[in-house]
Amino acid sequence: MKLSHIVHTLRHFSPSFAGRVGAAAAFSAIKDTALLKLPAAYVVPLDDRAQDNKSQTDYWQNVTESFGVIVVLKPLDEQGQHEAYDIVENIKTELWRALLGLEPSSSHNPIQYDGGGLLDLDQGRLFYQFNFSAVREVGFDNTRQHFDLNAIDNPIPDPDWQFDPNDPDAIKPPQYNPLNIGNFDTLSGTINELDSGVTVNFQNNNIYEGNNDN
């Protein structure tokens, strides 16, 4: 899940922060180096929980992707702590309105609320974390097999290619070849195996071989 999308959403749909919403890797980074004026919020990544593949012939897996929204409130005194917790309740309602039911992408189910809790309280700040998650469906389009088939139909640069300073003419990477049997001809869509004299054509993900006595 792209947390930048969550940050963008909260900046526009949670008025209590007046746009003061950022991202952080963990709570420790927020407590030690938080620079936003208060009140503010920080989106942090949480655990991914994956289920087993549910398909025997394809790929279909559900992954629950979680994130937290850490709210940092203004300084408190003993007389004002109850008011701060009332503000926490108001912010929770704002976060629900901004996030619940939102689909982070076409592969995600709607976001749901997973609870929250107090992280820390000192003389200067109150830190409270709200947790959310969304189930993402991982399918064949996300697999290596799909990547290879897509490379056959639509050749792409070889991901392992590196520029060789001893060969200045080779300024472009060769086309990625998942079957490792030759080089792509990007115009005809064929792969030529020069060593064996076999021409392999890919049509509708089927392999047709020519000049092969077997």
BELSULSUL-V924680 format. One record per pair of residues at least 4 apart in sequence whose ideal C-beta (glycine too) atoms are under 7 Angstrom apart, sorted by the first residue. I is the first residue (numbers start at 1). J is the second residue. D is the distance in Angstrom with one decimal. If there is no record, write none. Layout:
I/J/D + I/J/D
//
This chain:
1/65/4.5 + 1/67/6.7 + 1/104/5.0 + 1/108/6.8 + 1/134/6.6 + 2/104/7.0 + 3/7/6.3 + 3/23/5.6 + 3/43/5.0 + 3/45/6.3 + 3/67/5.9 + 4/8/6.3 + 5/9/6.4 + 5/104/5.8 + 6/10/6.4 + 6/43/5.0 + 6/67/6.3 + 7/11/6.4 + 7/21/5.3 + 7/22/6.8 + 7/23/5.4 + 7/43/5.2 + 8/12/6.7 + 9/13/5.7 + 9/98/5.7 + 9/99/6.8 + 9/102/6.7 + 10/14/4.6 + 10/17/6.8 + 10/21/4.5 + 10/41/6.1 + 10/98/5.8 + 11/19/4.9 + 11/21/4.8 + 13/97/6.9 + 13/98/3.8 + 14/94/4.7 + 14/95/6.4 + 14/98/5.2 + 16/39/6.0 + 16/91/5.5 + 16/94/5.8 + 17/21/5.4 + 17/39/6.0 + 17/40/5.9 + 17/41/5.2 + 20/36/4.6 + 20/37/6.0 + 20/40/4.2 + 21/41/4.8 + 22/36/5.9 + 22/42/5.2 + 23/42/6.5 + 23/43/5.0 + 24/29/4.7 + 24/30/5.0 + 24/42/4.6 + 24/44/5.4 + 25/29/5.6 + 25/44/6.9 + 26/44/6.3 + 27/31/6.2 + 27/44/6.8 + 27/70/6.2 + 27/119/5.9 + 28/32/6.1 + 29/33/5.9 + 30/34/4.8 + 30/42/5.0 + 30/70/5.8 + 31/120/6.6 + 31/127/6.8 + 34/72/6.2 + 36/40/3.8 + 38/72/5.7 + 38/73/6.3 + 38/74/4.6 + 38/125/7.0 + 39/71/6.8 + 39/72/6.5 + 39/73/5.2 + 39/74/6.1 + 40/72/5.0 + 41/69/5.5 + 41/70/6.8 + 41/71/5.2 + 42/70/4.7 + 43/67/5.9 + 43/69/5.7 + 44/67/6.6 + 44/68/4.8 + 44/70/6.0 + 45/67/5.7 + 46/66/3.7 + 46/67/5.5 + 46/68/5.4 + 46/131/6.5 + 47/66/5.5 + 48/63/5.7 + 48/64/6.9 + 48/65/5.4 + 49/64/4.4 + 50/61/6.4 + 50/63/4.7 + 51/61/6.2 + 51/62/4.7 + 53/59/6.1 + 53/60/6.5 + 53/61/4.9 + 54/60/4.7 + 54/61/6.6 + 55/59/6.0 + 55/60/4.2 + 58/140/5.5 + 59/138/7.0 + 59/139/6.0 + 59/140/5.0 + 59/143/5.1 + 60/139/5.9 + 61/138/4.4 + 62/135/5.3 + 62/137/6.0 + 63/136/4.9 + 63/138/5.8 + 64/133/5.3 + 64/135/5.3 + 65/133/6.4 + 65/134/5.9 + 65/136/5.5 + 66/114/6.8 + 66/131/6.4 + 66/132/6.9 + 66/133/4.1 + 67/132/5.8 + 68/129/4.8 + 68/130/6.6 + 68/131/5.1 + 69/95/5.9 + 69/130/4.7 + 70/119/6.7 + 70/127/6.1 + 70/129/4.8 + 71/88/6.9 + 71/91/5.5 + 71/128/4.9 + 72/125/5.4 + 72/127/5.7 + 73/84/5.4 + 73/87/6.1 + 73/125/6.6 + 73/126/4.4 + 75/123/6.9 + 75/124/5.2 + 75/125/6.8 + 76/80/5.1 + 76/81/5.3 + 76/84/5.2 + 76/126/6.1 + 80/84/6.2 + 81/85/6.7 + 82/86/6.7 + 83/87/6.7 + 84/88/6.7 + 84/126/5.4 + 85/89/6.8 + 86/90/6.6 + 87/91/6.3 + 88/92/6.4 + 88/128/5.2 + 89/93/6.9 + 90/94/6.7 + 91/95/6.3 + 92/96/6.4 + 92/116/7.0 + 92/130/6.2 + 93/97/6.5 + 94/98/6.3 + 95/99/5.7 + 95/130/5.6 + 96/100/4.9 + 96/113/6.4 + 99/111/5.0 + 99/132/5.8 + 100/111/6.1 + 100/112/6.8 + 100/113/6.1 + 101/110/4.6 + 101/111/6.8 + 102/110/6.4 + 102/111/5.0 + 103/108/5.3 + 103/109/7.0 + 103/110/5.5 + 104/108/4.5 + 104/111/6.8 + 104/134/5.7 + 107/136/5.3 + 107/137/5.7 + 108/134/4.6 + 108/135/7.0 + 108/136/5.0 + 109/134/5.7 + 109/135/4.3 + 110/134/6.7 + 111/132/5.3 + 111/134/4.7 + 112/132/6.8 + 112/133/6.0 + 113/132/5.9 + 114/131/4.1 + 114/132/6.1 + 114/133/5.4 + 115/131/5.7 + 116/128/6.5 + 116/129/5.7 + 116/130/4.1 + 116/131/6.0 + 117/129/6.2 + 118/128/5.6 + 119/127/4.0 + 119/128/6.4 + 119/129/5.2 + 120/127/4.4 + 121/126/5.2 + 138/142/5.0 + 140/146/5.3 + 141/146/5.3 + 144/148/6.3 + 145/149/6.4 + 146/150/6.1 + 147/151/6.4 + 148/152/6.7 + 148/178/3.6 + 149/153/6.6 + 149/205/6.0 + 150/154/5.8 + 151/155/6.2 + 151/156/5.5 + 151/176/4.9 + 151/178/5.4 + 152/178/6.6 + 152/202/5.0 + 155/175/4.0 + 155/176/6.7 + 155/184/4.3 + 155/186/5.4 + 156/175/6.9 + 156/176/5.2 + 157/161/6.5 + 157/173/4.1 + 157/175/6.8 + 157/176/6.4 + 158/173/4.8 + 158/174/5.1 + 158/175/6.6 + 158/176/4.5 + 159/176/6.3 + 161/173/3.4 + 161/174/6.3 + 164/170/6.0 + 174/183/5.9 + 175/183/6.5 + 175/184/3.5 + 175/186/6.3 + 177/181/6.8 + 177/182/6.6 + 177/183/6.7 + 177/184/6.2 + 177/191/6.7 + 181/191/6.1 + 181/193/5.3 + 181/200/6.3 + 182/191/4.3 + 182/192/5.2 + 182/193/4.5 + 183/191/6.8 + 183/192/6.9 + 184/191/5.9 + 185/189/6.9 + 185/190/5.0 + 185/192/6.6 + 189/202/6.6 + 190/199/6.3 + 190/200/7.0 + 190/201/5.1 + 191/200/4.9 + 192/199/5.7 + 193/198/4.7 + 193/200/6.5 + 197/211/5.4 + 198/209/5.7 + 198/211/5.9 + 198/212/5.3 + 199/210/4.8 + 199/211/6.3 + 200/207/6.1 + 200/209/5.8 + 201/208/4.8 + 202/207/6.5 + 203/208/6.4
//
